C-alpha cells in the first residue's frame, strides 16, 4: 500500500491538513479535501460537478458535519477552522488512520473500542459522490448524525453571503435541493432525514490566504441525516448527485469502482512494476476526461491539473504519451488526437478551452509542435495507418502555416530556418505567466525548446511521408537548414544553449531548463543532430549543476539576478516567480531521458525518479504536484495534482524499464 498514515500524521493538525486528497469521475467533476476533514481551499468539496463536461465545474456539496454517539459519549469527527482562528470541532483527534485503496479514500476513526470506517469515491461518468460509513467493530451500536452543507457556485468563486435562492423537498430516501434553479439530490441508504434551513458562517480557508486571495466562506446546512444506527459490520452511505436516479446500491457502486481500477492496472503492461508506479497508473486516469464533439461523440481530452485547470492543448500533448501510451491505453490516445485536430485553426492547436465554452484561445507556439511528438509516439506504438492517413494533411497544413506565418508573428526565418514567435503583451511558450499586462517571461524571438520541437516536427514529417509513400524532400531540406541554424544557440562561454535568440534585447543567455529538449527529444539524427555529443553532455551537466532538484528542474538558475526561490503570496508575487526559479515536476522526464541518452546508464537515471515515489505520500496523496519551491526543502506548490508531472514520470519509468 503506497499511502497509509497512522496517528503520527492524522493526529497532528499541521500534517493532517497539509495532506490533500482527490477523487474524480472521468467527465471533469471531482471531490477534494484534506485528510483532517478541514476545508482549506475554495476548491474543496464532496461534489464539484462538471455541468458542461469537462468544464462548467460547480461546487454543490461542501462537506458533511459528522458526529458519532457511542456508549453514551459524543465524538465529533469533523474538523473546522473558523475566521477567529479557533479549531472546532477537532475530529482529527479521533482519526486513527487514513489510507488509499487504489483511489478510494479510507478513514478510520476510533471511538473508545468502536472503529468507524469512512470511504469516499465517485461514479465514473456521473456527477455522483458516495460517502460510506461502516462500523468495523464495537460492543454495541453506534449512532451517527450527519449534517449536509451545500453551496452552488463556480468552483473558482467563493460564497460570503447568505442570499442564494434555495428550496428543499423530501423525496424517497432523500431530499432534492433546488439551489439557484439547479437540482441537487442527497440520498441516504438508511436513517431519518430532516430538512434544514441555516447557514454556517466563517469557514477559514488558510491556503487561499497564503495565495493572497479571499480567505473565508459560508455554506448552507440543507439536511441532516439523524440517528443513523449502525450495528457492527453495518454501513450507511450518503449519495450526492446531480442525477435524480443514481445507483443507490452502495455496495454495487463500490464494487464497480474497484473493478474499474483493477481493469486499469490489467492494461498496464508492466505487471511487476513497483506499487508506486501502479498508483501513478491510477492517478493518470484521473486526468483523462470526456469532451463530446459533433463528429466525435466519444471524444476525450486531458485535464491539465486539479483543482483549478481545464484542458490545455500544450499540457494535453505533453501528457498524452505518459497518461495513455505508457499505461497501455493507446486506444484512448486516438480520440484525444482527433479531438484536438477538430480545433485546428491557421495551423495552430488551441492553448486552452475557457470554462464557459467560448471560442478557444490560440496563444501558444508549442502546443502544435508537441502534437507532432504525440502522434509520433502513438504511431510508433500502434502503427495506426488509418489515423496517420487522416491526420497527415492537417500536419502538412501546420508546417505550411508555420513556414508562411500565422498568428503572433509565428514564422520561419528564411535566413537560418529557425522558428520566430512573439509579440508585445502575449505569452506563447510554456513559460506563460502573465499578470494584467505584464508578461513575466515574454521570450519573444526564437526560443530554444520551440526550435528543438520544430526540428523534431520536421523529422517526424519526413518519417510520416516515407510511411505513406509521399515526397519527403521538403521536410528533409527544412530540417537540415534548421539543424544548421540551431548551432546559433550554442553559448560557448556558459557551455550551454542560449534560451532565446534574436529577442528585442538580443540573445538571452539565462540558464533555463528549456535547452534540455534539444537533447531529450527523439529527433531523426540521420539528417543532422542539433548538438554535438560534447554539447549534449555539457547541456545535461549544466542543468544538473544549476537546475536539478529532487522534484524536477528549476525554471531559472539560482545565480541569476531574477531568481526567486520561493513561490507564494498574492497573484503578482506568485506569477512573478512562476518561471523565475520555481521547480517544475514535469521537466524531470526530459532530464532523465537526456541523462540516459548521454550517460547510457539506466540504473543511475532511474535514481532521479525516486523522490517522486516519496512525494506520493505528501501534498495530494497518491498524485504528483505541479511545482515546487526552488530552494530546499523544495516544498510543493501550485496545483496539487498535475497531469504532465504524472505523465512524464510514467513515461520515463517505462523508457528505463523496457524489456
ROKOL-287558 format. One record per residue (C-alpha): x, y, z; residue in one letter. Coordinates in steps of 0.05 Angstrom, whole numbers, padded with zeros to 5 digits, always signed. Last residue first. Layout:
<recs>
XYZA;...
</recs>
This chain:
<recs>
+00246-00106-00438X;+00236-00031-00428X;+00246-00009-00357X;+00280+00059-00367X;+00230+00080-00420X;+00173+00056-00376X;+00199+00100-00319X;+00209+00155-00370X;+00136+00156-00390X;+00108+00146-00320X;+00147+00204-00291X;+00128+00246-00351X;+00054+00231-00345X;+00048+00244-00271X;+00082+00312-00278X;+00044+00326-00342X;-00023+00315-00310X;-00015+00356-00247X;-00044+00342-00178X;-00034+00393-00122X;-00038+00453-00169X;+00012+00504-00145X;+00063+00488-00091X;+00104+00431-00065X;+00160+00448-00016X;+00230+00441-00046X;+00266+00433+00021X;+00305+00468-00005X;+00301+00529-00052X;+00266+00528-00120X;+00199+00518-00087X;+00158+00463-00120X;+00110+00458-00179X;+00053+00417-00209X;+00045+00364-00155X;+00043+00289-00161X;-00013+00241-00140X;-00027+00186-00090X;-00034+00236-00033X;-00044+00307-00056X;+00013+00342-00018X;+00056+00286+00011X;+00054+00210+00008X;+00061+00207-00068X;+00123+00252-00059X;+00164+00191-00038X;+00157+00159-00106X;+00174+00227-00137X;+00239+00227-00096X;+00257+00161-00130X;+00255+00188-00201X;+00327+00214-00205X;+00351+00145-00184X;+00325+00117-00250X;+00380+00153-00289X;+00434+00118-00249X;+00406+00049-00264X;+00391+00066-00336X;+00464+00084-00351X;+00475+00107-00423X;+00509+00172-00400X;+00486+00220-00454X;+00420+00189-00475X;+00403+00168-00405X;+00416+00238-00379X;+00372+00266-00434X;+00315+00219-00417X;+00322+00234-00343X;+00323+00309-00356X;+00263+00306-00403X;+00222+00269-00352X;+00244+00312-00293X;+00216+00372-00330X;+00145+00352-00310X;+00159+00370-00237X;+00172+00443-00248X;+00216+00478-00197X;+00204+00553-00187X;+00265+00594-00206X;+00237+00651-00247X;+00181+00614-00282X;+00126+00620-00231X;+00163+00674-00190X;+00125+00735-00216X;+00062+00693-00221X;+00064+00682-00147X;+00084+00752-00126X;+00034+00786-00172X;-00022+00738-00154X;-00012+00744-00080X;+00039+00708-00037X;+00077+00644-00053X;+00132+00610-00092X;+00201+00613-00060X;+00269+00611-00093X;+00260+00670-00139X;+00318+00682-00188X;+00317+00749-00224X;+00392+00763-00211X;+00411+00696-00240X;+00456+00651-00198X;+00397+00608-00175X;+00389+00587-00248X;+00320+00593-00276X;+00260+00546-00285X;+00287+00499-00233X;+00285+00426-00255X;+00246+00370-00225X;+00227+00340-00158X;+00293+00328-00121X;+00327+00387-00153X;+00365+00398-00218X;+00375+00469-00243X;+00447+00491-00233X;+00492+00430-00233X;+00446+00380-00267X;+00424+00430-00320X;+00497+00446-00334X;+00516+00373-00337X;+00459+00356-00385X;+00476+00415-00430X;+00550+00398-00429X;+00536+00326-00447X;+00494+00348-00507X;+00549+00396-00528X;+00601+00341-00528X;+00556+00295-00567X;+00546+00350-00618X;+00480+00388-00618X;+00421+00392-00666X;+00440+00326-00698X;+00438+00324-00775X;+00393+00286-00821X;+00406+00218-00791X;+00393+00249-00722X;+00318+00238-00730X;+00291+00274-00669X;+00278+00235-00605X;+00272+00296-00560X;+00318+00292-00499X;+00379+00332-00522X;+00350+00395-00552X;+00295+00386-00500X;+00344+00401-00444X;+00352+00472-00472X;+00287+00493-00439X;+00316+00484-00369X;+00339+00556-00361X;+00408+00588-00357X;+00397+00660-00379X;+00439+00674-00442X;+00384+00714-00477X;+00406+00736-00546X;+00388+00808-00563X;+00342+00853-00523X;+00285+00851-00575X;+00298+00776-00577X;+00342+00748-00632X;+00357+00682-00598X;+00324+00655-00535X;+00349+00608-00481X;+00421+00609-00504X;+00449+00539-00500X;+00502+00510-00454X;+00576+00513-00441X;+00569+00582-00409X;+00621+00619-00451X;+00609+00573-00511X;+00537+00594-00518X;+00507+00547-00571X;+00441+00572-00597X;+00470+00592-00664X;+00483+00517-00675X;+00408+00512-00688X;+00417+00544-00756X;+00449+00481-00783X;+00395+00437-00753X;+00340+00484-00780X;+00370+00481-00851X;+00373+00405-00849X;+00302+00401-00823X;+00276+00445-00880X;+00312+00403-00932X;+00286+00337-00904X;+00216+00365-00897X;+00213+00387-00969X;+00243+00322-00995X;+00195+00275-00961X;+00151+00261-01020X;+00094+00214-01003X;+00093+00138-00996X;+00053+00139-00932X;+00109+00113-00887X;+00160+00157-00922X;+00118+00219-00912X;+00110+00201-00839X;+00185+00196-00830X;+00198+00264-00862X;+00140+00293-00822X;+00173+00267-00758X;+00238+00300-00779X;+00202+00366-00789X;+00166+00360-00722X;+00231+00346-00684X;+00263+00407-00717X;+00204+00449-00694X;+00208+00419-00624X;+00281+00436-00618X;+00263+00505-00645X;+00209+00515-00593X;+00256+00489-00539X;+00308+00542-00556X;+00262+00602-00560X;+00270+00644-00624X;+00245+00715-00612X;+00198+00739-00557X;+00213+00703-00492X;+00159+00742-00455X;+00179+00718-00386X;+00136+00758-00337X;+00085+00783-00387X;+00058+00844-00350X;-00008+00869-00379X;-00051+00840-00323X;-00004+00790-00292X;+00022+00740-00343X;+00058+00674-00332X;+00068+00634-00396X;+00133+00597-00391X;+00101+00543-00434X;+00114+00589-00493X;+00066+00639-00524X;+00057+00696-00474X;+00027+00758-00508X;+00037+00831-00488X;+00086+00850-00543X;+00092+00800-00599X;+00121+00731-00604X;+00148+00675-00647X;+00208+00660-00691X;+00222+00590-00717X;+00292+00576-00742X;+00310+00561-00814X;+00371+00606-00811X;+00359+00661-00863X;+00288+00640-00882X;+00264+00658-00811X;+00204+00613-00802X;+00140+00644-00776X;+00100+00657-00713X;+00089+00732-00714X;+00032+00725-00663X;-00014+00687-00710X;+00010+00652-00773X;+00070+00655-00820X;+00088+00624-00887X;+00131+00568-00858X;+00089+00559-00796X;+00026+00556-00838X;+00059+00505-00885X;+00080+00460-00827X;+00010+00461-00797X;-00021+00445-00865X;+00025+00385-00871X;+00001+00362-00803X;-00071+00370-00825X;-00058+00331-00888X;-00025+00276-00847X;-00083+00269-00798X;-00128+00221-00835X;-00071+00179-00864X;-00039+00175-00795X;-00106+00154-00766X;-00114+00097-00816X;-00041+00077-00812X;-00047+00061-00738X;+00022+00031-00727X;+00003+00026-00654X;+00065+00040-00612X;+00106+00082-00661X;+00042+00114-00686X;+00024+00140-00617X;+00095+00165-00603X;+00097+00202-00669X;+00027+00229-00658X;+00047+00258-00590X;+00111+00287-00620X;+00072+00322-00675X;+00023+00349-00624X;+00081+00377-00583X;+00093+00424-00642X;+00021+00449-00641X;+00024+00461-00566X;+00090+00499-00575X;+00072+00568-00603X;+00013+00581-00557X;-00039+00636-00553X;-00094+00600-00592X;-00152+00613-00544X;-00215+00571-00553X;-00280+00605-00570X;-00326+00607-00510X;-00346+00546-00470X;-00355+00577-00401X;-00292+00546-00372X;-00248+00572-00429X;-00214+00519-00473X;-00139+00530-00472X;-00079+00531-00517X;-00115+00516-00582X;-00079+00480-00638X;-00048+00520-00693X;-00041+00516-00769X;-00089+00572-00782X;-00142+00537-00740X;-00142+00465-00715X;-00199+00454-00667X;-00222+00387-00695X;-00150+00363-00694X;-00155+00369-00618X;-00210+00317-00614X;-00175+00271-00663X;-00112+00266-00621X;-00154+00255-00558X;-00197+00204-00594X;-00135+00164-00613X;-00098+00169-00547X;-00152+00130-00511X;-00139+00068-00553X;-00066+00072-00532X;-00085+00051-00462X;-00024+00010-00441X;-00004+00058-00385X;+00056+00085-00423X;+00013+00100-00484X;-00044+00135-00447X;-00021+00180-00390X;+00053+00182-00407X;+00046+00194-00482X;-00012+00242-00475X;+00018+00288-00423X;+00058+00334-00469X;+00001+00338-00518X;-00051+00351-00465X;-00009+00402-00428X;+00001+00443-00491X;-00072+00440-00512X;-00100+00457-00444X;-00159+00421-00413X;-00184+00456-00351X;-00142+00476-00291X;-00165+00491-00219X;-00160+00433-00171X;-00130+00395-00204X;-00087+00394-00266X;-00082+00395-00341X;-00149+00360-00352X;-00138+00315-00413X;-00185+00306-00471X;-00230+00253-00499X;-00282+00249-00554X;-00333+00192-00552X;-00386+00231-00590X;-00332+00252-00641X;-00364+00286-00702X;-00407+00335-00663X;-00357+00336-00605X;-00361+00307-00535X;-00303+00320-00487X;-00294+00263-00439X;-00240+00261-00387X;-00169+00234-00376X;-00136+00269-00317X;-00159+00219-00263X;-00134+00161-00306X;-00062+00181-00294X;-00072+00175-00219X;-00089+00102-00227X;-00025+00090-00267X;+00011+00131-00215X;-00010+00082-00161X;+00018+00026-00204X;+00084+00064-00206X;+00084+00069-00130X;+00069-00005-00124X;+00132-00025-00161X;+00124-00052-00231X;+00119-00128-00237X;+00057-00127-00282X;+00089-00078-00331X;+00039-00079-00389X;-00013-00033-00355X;-00080-00057-00382X;-00091-00101-00320X;-00079-00040-00276X;-00136-00001-00309X;-00180-00063-00304X;-00169-00066-00229X;-00189+00008-00225X;-00256-00004-00259X;-00268-00067-00218X;-00258-00027-00154X;-00306+00027-00176X;-00358-00025-00196X;-00351-00059-00128X;-00363+00008-00094X;-00425+00021-00136X;-00451-00049-00122X;-00440-00040-00048X;-00473+00028-00050X;-00537+00005-00083X;-00568+00074-00093X;-00544+00078-00165X;-00564+00148-00186X;-00636+00166-00203X;-00647+00241-00199X;-00576+00254-00223X;-00539+00316-00199X;-00513+00272-00143X;-00495+00265-00070X;-00501+00195-00041X;-00495+00184+00034X;-00478+00112+00050X;-00495+00075+00114X;-00460+00012+00136X;-00466-00048+00183X;-00408-00093+00206X;-00422-00077+00279X;-00491-00047+00287X;-00500+00022+00259X;-00557+00068+00279X;-00568+00131+00240X;-00600+00179+00289X;-00602+00237+00241X;-00586+00250+00168X;-00590+00326+00170X;-00607+00370+00111X;-00592+00436+00077X;-00539+00470+00121X;-00514+00525+00075X;-00440+00543+00070X;-00403+00608+00084X;-00331+00624+00062X;-00266+00654+00086X;-00198+00671+00056X;-00204+00720-00001X;-00139+00713-00041X;-00065+00725-00028X;-00046+00653-00043X;-00029+00641+00031X;-00099+00667+00048X;-00129+00617-00001X;-00089+00562+00033X;-00117+00581+00101X;-00190+00579+00082X;-00227+00597+00147X;-00300+00576+00148X;-00337+00638+00170X;-00412+00626+00172X;-00453+00562+00174X;-00521+00578+00145X;-00590+00554+00164X;-00650+00519+00135X;-00655+00446+00150X;-00696+00388+00122X;-00693+00325+00164X;-00675+00256+00140X;-00683+00194+00184X;-00637+00134+00175X;-00618+00087+00119X;-00586+00085+00049X;-00583+00160+00049X;-00596+00205-00012X;-00580+00277-00029X;-00601+00303-00096X;-00582+00371-00125X;-00627+00408-00173X;-00602+00474-00202X;-00650+00533-00202X;-00602+00574-00158X;-00608+00517-00108X;-00662+00465-00114X;-00647+00414-00062X;-00680+00346-00071X;-00681+00305-00008X;-00671+00232+00009X;-00696+00161+00012X;-00758+00177-00029X;-00762+00251-00038X;-00766+00308+00012X;-00766+00379-00012X;-00716+00435-00009X;-00717+00506-00037X;-00657+00552-00042X;-00646+00620-00074X;-00578+00643-00050X;-00575+00704-00005X;-00529+00682+00051X;-00466+00720+00032X;-00391+00703+00030X;-00393+00649-00022X;-00328+00639-00062X;-00313+00631-00136X;-00265+00588-00175X;-00311+00527-00169X;-00368+00567-00197X;-00422+00569-00143X;-00477+00529-00111X;-00466+00510-00039X;-00481+00453+00008X;-00471+00430+00080X;-00501+00362+00096X;-00506+00348+00171X;-00492+00276+00191X;-00511+00248+00259X;-00487+00177+00270X;-00505+00127+00324X;-00461+00068+00344X;-00490+00001+00365X;-00456-00040+00420X;-00391-00078+00430X;-00358-00045+00371X;-00321-00062+00308X;-00316-00044+00234X;-00376+00003+00235X;-00381+00026+00163X;-00394+00097+00138X;-00398+00109+00063X;-00393+00175+00026X;-00411+00165-00048X;-00404+00221-00099X;-00444+00228-00163X;-00432+00275-00221X;-00431+00216-00269X;-00383+00184-00319X;-00346+00142-00266X;-00384+00144-00201X;-00344+00176-00146X;-00308+00151-00084X;-00306+00164-00009X;-00298+00113+00047X;-00308+00122+00122X;-00290+00069+00174X;-00315+00071+00246X;-00276+00032+00299X;-00310+00024+00366X;-00269+00008+00428X;-00269+00080+00452X;-00286+00120+00389X;-00230+00106+00339X;-00240+00136+00270X;-00215+00101+00207X;-00210+00139+00141X;-00209+00107+00072X;-00205+00142+00004X;-00216+00102-00059X;-00161+00119-00110X;-00130+00050-00107X;-00147+00033-00035X;-00116+00094-00003X;-00102+00103+00070X;-00120+00142+00132X;-00112+00122+00205X;-00137+00130+00276X;-00173+00196+00268X;-00204+00213+00335X;-00160+00275+00345X;-00177+00295+00273X;-00247+00309+00297X;-00228+00374+00329X;-00294+00412+00328X;-00279+00469+00330X;-00210+00497+00314X;-00209+00571+00332X;-00173+00622+00289X;-00228+00675+00292X;-00244+00660+00219X;-00261+00589+00236X;-00221+00525+00228X;-00263+00462+00222X;-00252+00388+00237X;-00307+00336+00234X;-00310+00272+00274X;-00345+00299+00336X;-00350+00243+00386X;-00408+00241+00436X;-00405+00191+00493X;-00465+00150+00518X;-00434+00084+00496X;-00425+00112+00426X;-00450+00174+00393X;-00416+00195+00328X;-00418+00266+00300X;-00404+00285+00227X;-00410+00352+00192X;-00413+00331+00119X;-00378+00374+00068X;-00383+00426+00013X;-00435+00395-00034X;-00451+00434-00097X;-00387+00467-00121X;-00393+00478-00196X;-00349+00458-00254X;-00375+00483-00320X;-00320+00443-00353X;-00309+00372-00377X;-00366+00366-00385X;-00417+00423-00381X;-00444+00412-00311X;-00378+00385-00285X;-00397+00375-00212X;-00354+00393-00152X;-00383+00344-00102X;-00351+00330-00035X;-00317+00397-00030X;-00250+00433-00030X;-00235+00481-00086X;-00245+00543-00043X;-00186+00517-00004X;-00171+00499+00069X;-00233+00459+00087X;-00217+00413+00144X;-00231+00338+00141X;-00162+00322+00170X;-00147+00282+00108X;-00155+00346+00069X;-00205+00359+00013X;-00224+00342-00058X;-00283+00318-00099X;-00284+00317-00175X;-00321+00332-00239X;-00285+00335-00306X;-00322+00278-00341X;-00280+00219-00316X;-00308+00220-00245X;-00253+00243-00199X;-00226+00232-00129X;-00173+00276-00096X;-00139+00280-00029X;-00099+00332+00010X;-00044+00323+00061X;-00026+00391+00092X;-00087+00389+00137X;-00063+00325+00170X;+00009+00350+00177X;-00009+00413+00215X;-00066+00380+00251X;-00023+00325+00281X;-00066+00265+00297X;-00070+00241+00225X;+00005+00243+00212X;+00035+00205+00271X;-00035+00178+00283X;-00028+00129+00226X;-00018+00143+00153X;-00022+00096+00092X;-00005+00113+00020X;+00032+00064-00024X;+00000+00000+00000X;
</recs>
